[in-house]
Amino acid sequence: MLSWIRNWLYALALLGGFIVAAWWFVQQTSSYTRLDTLIHKHPVVIGEIGKVASIKLPLFGYGLDVNDGRIDPDFNVHVTGSKGEATVRAAFVDGAIADAHLITAEGHTIPLVVPR
């Protein structure tokens, strides 16, 4: 009777491990590195929130679009700076940032790149 509970607990632990591994993996990609560089160096980001102190990817703050054999990620990261906080959303196509915008704490949306 209790074996099915143990099996479900093992399955849930395995699923949790896969979720955390995927979250860690997307932070190791070149796309995430490009986004990190954009956020740290973009004059709009610096002007709105100051010098960037941290960039955090929430556990489910990413998505993967699979098209024609390629994987295009998109990210929704939380950025903390010396003057405030904001959210940056970015979409990638063929390894390049196709669209990115900053959402301020007040809810204003500011484009960071010109969409393709």
ZIVEN-V617524 format. One record per residue. N is the residue number from 1. RES is the residue in one small letter. NEAR is the number of other ideal C-beta (glycine too) atoms within 10 Angstrom. Layout:
N/RES/NEAR
N/RES/NEAR
This chain:
1/m/4
2/l/6
3/s/7
4/w/8
5/i/9
6/r/9
7/n/10
8/w/10
9/l/10
10/y/10
11/a/10
12/l/10
13/a/10
14/l/10
15/l/10
16/g/10
17/g/10
18/f/10
19/i/12
20/v/11
21/a/10
22/a/14
23/w/15
24/w/10
25/f/11
26/v/17
27/q/16
28/q/8
29/t/16
30/s/10
31/s/20
32/y/20
33/t/11
34/r/16
35/l/24
36/d/17
37/t/10
38/l/16
39/i/22
40/h/13
41/k/10
42/h/18
43/p/8
44/v/13
45/v/22
46/i/16
47/g/12
48/e/19
49/i/22
50/g/13
51/k/10
52/v/18
53/a/11
54/s/10
55/i/18
56/k/10
57/l/18
58/p/12
59/l/9
60/f/10
61/g/16
62/y/21
63/g/12
64/l/11
65/d/12
66/v/8
67/n/9
68/d/5
69/g/5
70/r/10
71/i/12
72/d/18
73/p/19
74/d/19
75/f/24
76/n/15
77/v/21
78/h/14
79/v/22
80/t/15
81/g/19
82/s/10
83/k/12
84/g/13
85/e/14
86/a/23
87/t/17
88/v/22
89/r/17
90/a/24
91/a/19
92/f/23
93/v/16
94/d/9
95/g/14
96/a/11
97/i/18
98/a/16
99/d/16
100/a/24
101/h/17
102/l/22
103/i/15
104/t/14
105/a/11
106/e/7
107/g/7
108/h/11
109/t/10
110/i/16
111/p/11
112/l/19
113/v/15
114/v/8
115/p/11
116/r/10
